[in-house]
Amino acid sequence: MVARSHLGIMGPKGIPKPIVAKLHEAFRKAMEDPEFISVLKKFDMTTYYLAPDDYEKYIHQEFERIGKLVKRLGLDKK
């Protein structure tokens, strides 16, 4: 089983697109910072950056995938 750490920034529904775009650009630039990258390398971590719409799609797919696994393993039963 592969378990990923889903680290992302989310906000409430309806955030104006210009604000989302500004935050997206700021986080994208931060992830390209050489100092940030060197810290990740120390912990054998890599980046996987997605744009806002792509991240939303990815998270929904992952929740569905994980939900199916939880049900298949019987972990959803109380």
N, C-alpha and C positions, 0 to 999 in steps of 0.2 A: 504494500500500500504506500502510495506517495502522499505525504501531507505537506501542503504548502502553507506558508504564512501569508495571509492576505492582508497586506498593509496598504491602506488607501485612505484617502480623505473623502468624506461624504458630508453632505449638508442636507438641510431640509428641502423638500420638493418645492420647486418654484423659484429657486435662486435665479435672479436675472442673468441672462446669457453673458453680458459683458463682465460680470463679476466672476462667473465660472471660468471664462476665458483668461482673465487676469490671474486667478489662482492657479489654473492649469499651467500657464507660462512660468509663473514663479516656482512651482514645484518641479517642473521639467528642468528649468535652469539649475535649481539646487541639486538635482540628481546628477547633473553633469559636472558638478564641482569636483576637482581632483582630490581635495581633502576628504570629501564624502566618499568618493570611490575608494580611496586608500583604506578608510575605516572598514568599509564593507569587505574588502579583500582580506583584512586581518581575521574576519570571522567567516571566511569562505562563503560569502554571500554575493549574489549577483542582482542586478536590477532588472526589472521587467516592468517598463512603464507603458501605460495605456492612456490614450486620450479619454476625456470624460465619457463620451458615448460608448466607446469600446470597453471601458472598465465596467460600466453599468451592465452591458451585455455579458461580459465575462463573469461578473459576480452572480448574476442570475443563473447562468449555466452551471457554475460551481455549486451553488446552493441546491440546484436540482440534482446534480450528480451525487453530491454528498448525501442528500435526502434519500435517494434511491439506495445507496450503500447502507445507510443506517437502517432502512426498512428491511433490506435483504439479510442483514445480520441480526435482525430482531431486536435492535437496540431502541426502537421506538415504542416498545411496549413497557407499560408501567407495572 
